[in-house]
Amino acid sequence: MEQVISDHGTQFTANKKDKKGRAEHTFEQYLEKQGIEQVLARVKHPQTNGKMERWFGCYKQHRDRFDKLEDFVNWYNDKRPHMSLKFNKAETPFKAFIRKIRQEIWFGFAVRLFNWRDYGNL
């Protein structure tokens, strides 16, 4: 895990820092020791927290179908259509990523992935 999104609640963040600018809150200290960046949701911007609340609501609803959290995450990102994307085409986040990425970048990624050296042989 590289990042954690949280709101500005006292259960997640300290109101003040020590003299060296370090957090005095146990949660923030834990994240720092683990090398995890804490991303605070923007104040008065409920969309950020709403996305996380929606994710956890979906997880609670479907978690019994999966043996591992990783299986749920893969289903959520790769198989489950998302209403915020092209829902009428059952688009998943992965499909949206592929649709939105520039062709030059995608082609370059494929070249590196498959270790193609000579473009003329394609």
JOSULZI-V719760 format. One record per residue. N is the residue number from 1. D_FIRST is the distance of its C-alpha to the first C-alpha in whole Angstrom. Layout:
# JOSULZI-V719760
N_D_FIRST ; N_D_FIRST
This chain:
# JOSULZI-V719760
1_0 ; 2_4 ; 3_6 ; 4_8 ; 5_11 ; 6_14 ; 7_18 ; 8_20 ; 9_21 ; 10_22 ; 11_20 ; 12_17 ; 13_18 ; 14_21 ; 15_25 ; 16_25 ; 17_24 ; 18_26 ; 19_28 ; 20_26 ; 21_24 ; 22_21 ; 23_20 ; 24_22 ; 25_20 ; 26_18 ; 27_15 ; 28_15 ; 29_16 ; 30_13 ; 31_10 ; 32_12 ; 33_13 ; 34_9 ; 35_9 ; 36_7 ; 37_9 ; 38_11 ; 39_13 ; 40_16 ; 41_18 ; 42_21 ; 43_24 ; 44_26 ; 45_24 ; 46_23 ; 47_22 ; 48_19 ; 49_18 ; 50_20 ; 51_18 ; 52_15 ; 53_18 ; 54_20 ; 55_16 ; 56_17 ; 57_20 ; 58_20 ; 59_18 ; 60_20 ; 61_23 ; 62_22 ; 63_20 ; 64_23 ; 65_23 ; 66_20 ; 67_20 ; 68_16 ; 69_13 ; 70_12 ; 71_16 ; 72_16 ; 73_13 ; 74_15 ; 75_18 ; 76_17 ; 77_16 ; 78_19 ; 79_22 ; 80_22 ; 81_24 ; 82_23 ; 83_26 ; 84_25 ; 85_25 ; 86_28 ; 87_29 ; 88_32 ; 89_31 ; 90_28 ; 91_26 ; 92_22 ; 93_19 ; 94_19 ; 95_23 ; 96_23 ; 97_21 ; 98_23 ; 99_26 ; 100_25 ; 101_24 ; 102_27 ; 103_29 ; 104_29 ; 105_26 ; 106_25 ; 107_28 ; 108_27 ; 109_24 ; 110_26 ; 111_28 ; 112_25 ; 113_24 ; 114_27 ; 115_28 ; 116_31 ; 117_34 ; 118_37 ; 119_36 ; 120_40 ; 121_39 ; 122_37
